[in-house]
């Protein structure tokens, strides 16, 4: 028998107690597990407002009166704590005709700030000839971000890295002499370059009412020579300001023994799930950069642990700086000698560990993958031939990012979106919270015996963060887990009964969360989003598989509570609701003492990952659909691979309705949501594949010169153009209008080999280093050339190749010295539906 309503308590509670005695309930004689203790009673680090001196306080205010500022803990926007999400998108690595839809996808994924490198070599490959046109049009890119309400954070270098030739410095500049120091000749050219960047950003800065809120100067800078050091960073910042780039925020990267002037810039950090740059062909440690661990206490360390190493002066103390990130690994690029595979599950736990550790700016590198532009004088990728330690693909900069090279939404996109929606709606509460470590801490990255849990707390309000995920080294489940959180006003033990922490799980729970006048003491479910309609305020949570969802409220604020399918009980001043199954139905109806209606919906993980919070007609809506989604004003765009049948559920259910030029049906309700279906006409994209040349035996893999920082080891070098004379070749022929009626179509190439290249005539379109995953190529950007055909070239992979590929993906040679196989080539159509919200 279940109690579902608060009105039942007075009559049923005696019966429940009597039933307990008659049934013989007894207390276990076994010792109960010891709770994990987190003491969050302080002292909390209070924000400092006087240490940072980034620039004039007048720059903090926009013409419209909005104020953006920063203290030692977090950003504030119009005086309210602000915890934004930033994602890297290199405009010059993406065709400009598709910028807008990718910006809209980033917005749908919860990105609020678009960061972008400005690669000098992309803009002035030839001395004195700046090119700001087409895909190099920085101004147009920033304007599109502004159009859709996103902020922009240019990273202007001069040296940027980003796996670009010379780190982004033009060849002609390097020939002039000294670089990256206070050399008069070098600084003279930097001044001209900064002036060009400033011209592109004129009128688009925060002080002008534009979206550009900050800039990063330089990157990974640790030169402590007489003309380098903190003085060089200070010079670059001053030159940017003199050029007219006056913004509220100035940052530098803080890892690799970084040096920077105290107080004048904010060091930002990051970390990746794997690395392409080390030598050797073996597996790296499961967490080479510490991103799957919580790091609460400030301590000198390297990238990934989100604290800096020594700076340029004893005056610099990282406790004076907010914990901001710019390079949390949204994936990982592949190099020729090292080809890691990042799964869709590998990225979101990083966001959770960093939020739990106290990070107040989530910044990803990369969030949007891309393709290197065509160079006028050379190819533009990082390579050993240009004195770097790794050979990168000539064209592909896919990075296995949440949004991939051709705009595909990776599985990691949906998982990150869950975290970002939470940060968007509740980040202002999280930002002032300090991070507190538990009384038990893992001894190292692969310690599977100790649960990983921390708290962020401010007063009696907190979040518990759990991470039991470790890439390539699954952590075991932990039974009997319970947390005793000591807060200034009380101690919360959650949950009531110890639970089992699932293997490879990562999530967070709220403690003392204000649901618009109703105090949620704690919940064993993760908050997702908040939506308000005319009648009620909806709070969406998601249940983690294998963990019972329990909601505990303080009774004083509740006038009425009902859970149609849950179990409601009351003890002292607490109301407990459990026994809930995830669904789109309202799980808990609450009327507060002030009359406010609050509704709690508990979604499954699949439903939550398929949820999209968007603005339509200036109002917030939550949509659940398995399709990819982005929105623009009153228009919703749905895209789906292979299936031409679409469905979506939307809340709030209002008098407004969705329309489409295609036959569309409102098929009733899906729980608390209105439900719609719409279909488009199916289409098969057919191409003729013809093999025109067999592969010839390949040459032994060459190695490059040793690099001192690798301990003198040399690594394999990429095959050159001449080597492709031995590649197997296939021709792909498409009928005219092959993509008509489609949003896109994806060439899905399943092959075994070393390197694949796709050409149209003599032009290299994109390339791929084999790592056991399928090679996906979006065809719409090549649509005009499809009728002329494409050419696929694949080199065999040698058994003795000194390269790293995950062991599970390493080819089977079956006694042969090399392997090559084109297993299949498929074309997956991508369908699109455009919906409009009518008023």
N, C-alpha and C positions, 0 to 999 in steps of 0.2 A: 504494500500500500504506500502510495506517495503523497506527501503533503505538497500541494502546488500553490497555495495561496496563504498570505499572512493571516487571513481571517480564520484559518483552520487551527492555528496553534493552540488557542485556549482550550478547545474541546478535545484535541487529540494528544496533546503532550502527556497527560497522565497515562493514557492507554499505551503509548509508545514505551514509557518507562516500565509499566507493568509487564508488557510483552517481553522487554529485555530480561527481566528477572525470571519469568517463567521459561524462557528459551534457554536459560542456563548460560548467559553471557559471562565470561570470566576473563580476567586480565591475564595476558600471557605471562608465563613464568620466565620466559627468556628475557634477557636484558634488552631494553629498547636501544636502537642505534643512537649514537651520540650526534646531535645536530651539528652541522657546520655553523660556526659562529662568526658573525661579522659585526664588529663594533663601529657603528657610524655615529657615535655621540660627539664626534669632533676631535680636535678642532678643525673647522672647515677653513679652507683658504679663501679669504675674502678678496674680492677683486681690487686690484690696484688700478688707479686711473691716471696716475701722474708719471709713471716710469717711462712708458713708450712716448717717443717724440717723433712720430712718423712725418708730420708736416703741420701746416696751419690748421687749426680747428675749424676755420672757415670752410675748408674743403669738405668737411663732414656733412654740410647741409646742401641739399639740392634746391633748385629754384622753386620747386613745389613745396618746400618746407620739410621734406623728409630728412632725417638725420641718421647717418651711418657712422658708428664709432666702435672702438675696440678697447677692452681693458685686459688685464693680465689673465682673464679666464675665458672670455667669450666676446662675440660680437653683439652689438645692440643695434636694432633698427627701430627708429622712432621711440627710443627709450626702453624698448622691450627686448629681453634676451633673444638672440637669433642664432639658431644652429642650422646652417644651410648645407646643402649637398652640391658638390662641384664635380663636373665630369669633363675630361679632356676630349676635344674634338679638333683635329688639325684641318682647318678649312682648305689649305693648299693640297691636302691629300684626298680630297673628295670632289667630284664634279659639282660645279656650282649650281647646276640646274636641279640638283637633289638636296641642296643644303636645307631648304625650308622643311621638307618632310622629315629629315633626320633631326633637326632642331625640335620639331613637334614630337618626335618619338622620345627624345631625351626628356622633354617636359613631361610626357606621359609616364616616363620612368622615374619621375620625382626629382630630376635635376633642376636646380635653381640658378646655378652659376655655370656658365660654359667657359672653361679655361682653354687656351689655345697657344701653342708656340707660334711665334712669328719667325720663320726661318729666313735668315738674311740671304742665304744662297738661293732660296726660292724667289726672292724679290729682286735681287741684283746679282744675277749669275755673271753678267758681263759688267765690268766697271763703268759706272756712270749711267747705266741703262736700267732704271727701276721699272719693274713690271708689276702693276697692281690690278691687272685685268683678269677676267675669267675666274678660274679657281684660285687665283692669287689676290682677289679683291677683298682685302681685309675689311674695308669700310662697309661693303655690301653685306658681308657676313655679320658684322656687329649690328648693322641696322636690322637684319632679319631676327637676330636674337632679341633686340629691343621690341620689335613688332609683337613678339609672342611673350613678352614679360619676363625674359630671362636676363640675368646680369652676365657680364663678360669680364674675364680676367686674362688679359694678354700676358704672355710670358715672352718678353722681348729680347732676351739674351743680353749682349750680342751672341755669346756662345750658348747654345741651347741643348745640344746633344740630340735627344729624340731619335737616335739611330739614323741620323742624316749625315750625308757626306761632310766631313770636317766639323761635325757638331753644329752645322748650319752656317759656318763661316765660308764665304766665297773663296775659290781657289786663288783669285787674283789678290785678295787681301792677305792671304798667308804668305804670298811671295814678297810682300812689302817689308817683312821683318817681324818684330816682336808682336805678339798678340796676348790678350787677356792680362795686360799689365798697364800701369800708368806710363805708357810710352807716348810721346806727343804725336807721332805719325799715326799710330793705331787709334788713339783717342780722337784725332781729327776725322778719321773715317767713321768712327762710331758716332760722332756728333752729327755728321751728315745723315747717317742711317736713322738715328733717333729722330732727326727732324722730319724725315720721310714718314716714319711711323706716326709721329705726332700729327702730321697733316692728314693722314688717313683717319685718325681718331678725333679730329677737330669737331667740336660740337657734340661728341658722343660720350664725353666724360661725365661722371656723376655730378660734378659742379655745374655742368651745362644742362642737366636734366637727362643725361644719357645713361646707358647701362654699364659703362666701364667703371668698376668700383676699386680696382687695384691693378698693380702690375708686379710681375716678378722680374728682377734683374739677374742676369747670369744664371749659372746652374752648376751645382756640384763643385763649388769653388773652394780650394784649400791652399792656394799659393801663398806662402808666407815669406816670399822674397822681398827684396828692398823696394821693388816697384809694385808689388802685389799687396796681399794682406787685406785687412779691413779697409784700408785707405782706398783700394781699388773699387770695392763695392760702394763705398761712400761717394766716390767720384762718379760712378755710373748712375747712381741715384740722382746726384746733383745735375748731371747732364740731361737726364730724362726730364727733370723738372724745368730746367732751362729751355728745353725744347717745347715745353707746354704740356707735358704729360703729368698733370697735377691731380692726384687721386687720394682718397682717404687711406688706402692700404698699400704698403710696400713690403714685399716678401723676398726671401732667398731660400734655397734648399739648405737644410741643416745637417745633412748626413755627410759621411766620409770626411770626418775631421774638418768640417766647414769653418770658414772664417768670415766674420761679418762685423760691422760696426755696432757697438752696443746702442740699444734704444732706437736706432734709426730704421731698422727693418725687423720683420718678424720671421724667424726661421720656421720653415714648414717641413714636414717629414712624410714618411711613407714606408712601404714594405710590400713584398711580392710573395706569392705562393710558391714560385720556383724562379730559376735564373737561367738565362741563355748564355751568359758571359764566362762562367768558370771554364777552366780546362778540364781534361779528363773525360772519360766516357761512362763513368759509373753514376749511380743514383746519388743525388744530393741528400742531405738529411731531410727528414719529413717536413721540417719547418725551418729552412735555412735562414730566414729573416725574422723569426719570432712573431709572425703575424697571427698565429693561432693561440697565442698565450695572452693572458691579461698582464699588463705592466702598469701598475697603479703608482708606485712610488717613483718620483723623479730620480733618475740616475743617469750618469753619462753612459752612452751606448751608441749603437749604430742604427742605420736605417732599419725599419721594421719594429723597433722597440719604441719608436716615436719620441725619443729624446735626443738631444744633440750631443756631439762630442765637444771638445774644448773649443771655445771661440777665441776672439782676439784679445780679450782683456779679462782680468779677474772681476771686473765690474759686471760682466755678463753672467747672469745666473738664470737658468731656464725657468725658475719659479716666477720670474717676472713676465713670462711670455705665455700666451694661450697655447693650448695643444691643438695645433692645426695640421692637417695633412693635405698634400697635393698629389701624392703618388701611391695611394693604396692600389694594389694590383688588380685592375679589372680583368686581367688575363695575363698572358706572357707571350712576347714575340718569340719566334724561332730563329736561330742562327744555323748556318750550315753544319757546324760541328756539334750543335746541341739543340735538340728539338723536343722540349717538354710538351706535355698534353695537359691542359687545364680543363677539368670537367665543370659542368654547370653547378655542381654542389660546392666547388672549392672557394668561391668568392664571398658569398654572403656571410659565412662565419667570420671572415676578416672584419667586415663592417661591425659585427656584434662585439667582437673582442675590443675593437678600438673605441666604440661608444662606451663600453663598460670600463675601459681604462681612463676615460676622461676626455677623449677627443671631442672638440666642439666645432670642427669643420671636417666633414667627410669629403675628401677630394680623391677622385679616381684617375688613374692613368693605366691604360686608356679606357674611356667609356665608349667611344666610337672608333672603330678601326678604319683603315683607309688604304689608299694606293699611292705610291710615290708618283709625282708628276713627271712628265718627260722633261729631261734636261736639254738645254741648247748645246752644251759643250761636253757633257758627260752624263752618266747615270748619277743619281742623287742619293744612293743608299750608303750607309756605313759599310766599310769593307777593310780587309787587311791591306789592300793595295793603297788605301789612304791612311795607313798607319793606325788602324784600329785593331783590336784583338779578335774581332769576329767578322764573318761574312754574312750579311743579311740578304734577303731576297731583293732582287733589283726593283721589283714593283710592289709586291704585297706587304702591307703593314696591317694585316688583319688583327694581330695581337690577341686573338681568341677573346675579344672584348665582348661586353654585354650587347653592344650593337656592332656587328661584324663588318668586314670589308665592303660588302655589298648591301648593307642595311639590314641584314637578318637579325632578328631578335634572338639572341642566345638564351639558353635556359637560365643562365645566371641573371639575365635581365629581369625576369619575373621574380626571382628570389630577392634580388636587391630592391626591387620596387616595393616589396612588403616593408622593408626597413625604412625606405625613403618616405613612404606614405605616413608611417608613424612619426618620423622626424619632422615632416612638414606640419603635422597637426599638433604634436606634443613636444617638439624640440625646445620651445620657449620654457617649458617646465624642466626639461632635462639639463639645459645649458648651465644653470647656476649650481647644479648638483656636483658635489665633490665625489671622487672615487675612493672606495674603501676596500681593502684587501680582506680576505677571509683568514681564519686562524690556521687553515691548512692550505699549503701552496705546493703545487707540483715541483718536483726536484729538477725537472727539465722538460724539453719539448715532447719527449716520448714517454713520459711518466704516465702510465695508464691506471695507476692505483689511487690517484687523488682526484676527486671531482674539481673541476675548474669553475669557480663561481665568485663573482665580486658584486658589489653594490655601488650605485651612485645615489647619494642622498642629500637632501637639504631639509633641515628640520625633521619633521615626522613624515616626509614624503620621499619615496625612493623607487628605484627599479633594481631588480635582481637580474644579473646577466649570467647565463650558463653557456659554456662551450665545451662540448665533449666530442668535437670534430677535429680530426687531424688528417691532412691529405696523405694518401698512400700508406697510411699506418693507422688503420681503424682502431680507435680507442674502445675499450670494453664498456658495457653498460655498468652502472653502479646502482645497486639496490640499497634501500633504506636511507635515501637522501632526504634531508630536512634541513632547513636553514633557520637559524635563530638570529634575527636582525635586531640589534640593539640601537634604538633611536633615542633622541633626547627625551621624548615624552613617554615612551613605552617600548616594550620589546615585542616584536611580531615573530611568531613561529609559523612558517609556511612550508608546505601545507599542513593541515591538521594531522594527517597520517603520512609517514614517510613514503616516498615514491621511488620508482625506478627511473634513473636517468638513462635514456636510450643511448646506445652506441651511435656515434656520428651525428649527434644532435647539437643544435645551437638555437637559443631562443632567449627571451627575456620576459619578466613578469612585473606588473605594477604593484606598488605598495603605497597605500594612502592616496589614491588617484581621485581627483575631484571630477565626478560626472555631472557637471552643471548643477551643483548643489546637493548631490548624493555622494557620500564618501565611500569609495570602494576600498576597504581595508587591505585586501589583496585579491589577486586572481591568479590562478595557475593556467592562464591563457595569455597569449601575446596580443597587445593592442595593435590594431591595424589602421583605423581611421575614424573620423567623426563627421557626421552629416546632419544638417539641420533642415527640417521642412516646416511647413506652417503649423503643424500640430505637435511635433515631438522632435527630440534630438536622439539620433541613432549613434551608438558606439559599436564598432565592429571589432571583434577579437577573432583570433584563430587558435584552434586547438592543435597541440602537437601530438602526432600519433603515438599512442602508448601511454599518454599521460592524461589522467582524468582532469577535466576542467571543473574547477571549484571557484565560485565567486562569493566573497565575504563582504558584507556591507555593514556599516554602522547604522543601527536602527533609528537613531534619533531624527535623522533627516527624511525618513521614509513615512509617507502617509499610507501608501498601499503598494504591495509588491505581489506579482503573480508570475509564475513560471509554468506555462501550459504543459510542458513535458519534463520538467525538472523536479528535483526533490528539494523542498524548502524546509528549513528548520531554524530555530532560534535558541541561542544560548546567551544568557545575560544581555548585553547590548549589541549583540551581533546577529546578523541574519545570514544564514548559509544557504547557497544554492548549488547543488551538484547533480550528478546523474544526467548531465546534458549530453545530447548527441549533436554534433555539428550539422547545421543545415542553414537554409536561407530563411527559415521561420524566425520570428522574434523569440528569443530564448527566455528573456526576462522583461516583463513590463513593470515599470516603476513610476509611481507618482510621488514627487517629493513633497515635503512639508509646505513648500511655497507654491505647489500646484504644477510644477514643471513635469512634463511627461518625458521620461527617459526610457529608451528601448535598447536592449542589448541583443546583438545578433552574433552568434558563434559560428564562424565559418570553418570548414575543413581546410587543410593545407592546400588542396587543389583549388577549391573555390577562392581562397584568399590570393593565391598566386595568379589566378585568372581575374582578379578584381582590379579595376582601374578607377581612380578618383580623378574626375575632370570637371572643368567648368563648362557649362552649357547655358547660353543666355545669361551669363553672369551669375549663375547659381551652381552650387556644388552638387554633383551627382556621383553615385557609385554604380559602376557597371560590372557585371560578371559575364565574361565571354571567353571561350578558349581561343578566339581569334586574336591576332595582333591588333592593337587599337591605338589611335591617336586622334586628337580633336583640334579643331580650329574654329573658334567662335561658336556658332550654332551647328557646326558640321562635325560629324563623327565619321572616321574612316576605319573600316574593318578590313583586314587582310588575312588571307589564309592560304597555306600551301596545300595543294592537292585536293582538298575538299571545297566544293562550291556551295555548300549549304551552311548558312550562318545562323547563329542564335545568340541572343543576349538578354540578360535580365537587368533592369534598371530601377534605381530608387533615388529620389522619392517618386512615388506614383502620383502624378499630378494631372491636371486637365490638359497640360501640354502633351503633344504626341509627336512621335517620330514618323517621318515620311521618307520615302525613297522613290526614285524613278523606276525601281524594280518592284515586282509584286512582293508585298510585305504583309505579314499577318501579326496582329497582336493576339497571342494564343492564351490569354488569360494571365494568371499570376504564377510566379515561382516563389512561394513563401511570401515574404514581404515585398517582393519585387514584381514589377510588370515585366512580362516576357514577350519577346518578339522573335520571329523567324523570317528569313529572307534568303532567296537563292538566286544565283546567277547561272547563266548557261555554261555548261562545262565545255572545255576545249582541250584537245590533246595537241601538244607541241611535238612535232615529228621532225627529226633530222636524220640524214643519211650519214652513217659513219663508215669510212673506208680506210683501211690500213694501206699506206703507200710505201712504207719502208720498215724493214726489220731493224732492230737494234744490233749494232756491232759490239764485239767485246770491248769493254771500257778500259781505260787506262787506270793504273793505280792512283789512288787518291794522294794528292800532294799535301804537304804541310807548309805552313808559313813560318815566319821568323818568331823566335821566342819573345815573350813579353815579361819584363822583370817582375811585374806585379803578380804574375802567375807562378812565380818561382822558376822562371826560365823555360816553362813548357811551351811547346808550339802546338797548334791545333790545325785540323784539316782546313784546306782552302776550297772554296766553291769551284766547280767546273766553269771554265770560261766558254765564250761563244764558240770557239773552235771545237771544243769537246762535243758540242751538240750535233756535229756532223755524224756522230755515231749513235744518235738517239733514234728510237723508234718513232715513226710519224704516222698520224692519222688525220684525215680530212673530215671536217664536219660541214655538211651542206644543209642549208635551211631554205624552206620555200619562202616566197615573198609574203610579207605580212604575217610572219610566224607568231608574233607576239600580239597581234591585234586582239583587243578585247580583254587583255590581261594587264594586271599591275606590273608583273615581271614574270620571268621564268628562270629557274635555276638549273644550271648544268651541274649534275651530281656525278663526280668522277671517282670511282672506287678503283684504286690502282696500287700496285707495288712497284717501287722504283726508288730512285735517288732524288731527282729534281724533275718537276714538270713545268712546262711553259705553254702558254696559249698565245697564238699570234693571229693577227689579221694582216695578211700580206707580210711585209717586213716589220710591222710594228708589234712589239711585245705588249700584250694587253695586261697580263698578270702572270705570276709564277707561284710555285709551291714547292716547299721542301717536305718530302714524304715523312710523316710521323705516325702512320697507321690510321689516321682519321680520314674521312671523306673530304674531298676537295670540292667546295661549292663555289660556283661563279654565277653572279647575277648577270643576266644577258641584256637587260633593257638599255643599259648605257652603251651597248655595242649594237643596238638594233639596226641602225642604218647600214652596218657592215655585214649583217648576218647573211643577206642574200648572196654576198660575195664569198661566203664560207670562212671557216676558222680552221686553224691548224694546231693540232695538239702534238707536242713533242715530249717524250719521256726518256730519261737516261736510266739504265740499269743501276741497281745498288750492289756494291761489292760486299762479299762476306767479310773481307778484311778491312772494311771502311772504319777509320777511327772516329766514329761519330756516335753521339748518344741519341738513342730512341728508346722509349720505355720498353722494358723487356716483353711486356704483353703484346707490343706492336711490332717487335723485331721480326722481319720476314723469315719464312722457312725456306732454306736453300736446297734441301733434299739432295745433298751431295754436290751441288753446283757451286761455282765460285761467285756467281752473281745471280740476281733475280730481277725479273721484270714481268709484270702481268697487268693487263687492263681488264679488270674483273667485270666492270659494267660502266656504261655511260647512260644516265637517265636524265630526263628533263622534267622538272616539277613545275607546273604552272602555279602562279600566285594570283589568286582572285582578289578583287576589291569590291566592297560595297560602300557607298557614300550615303549616310543618313543625315537628315536635317531635322532639327527640333523646331516645330511650329508653335507659335504662341497663340 
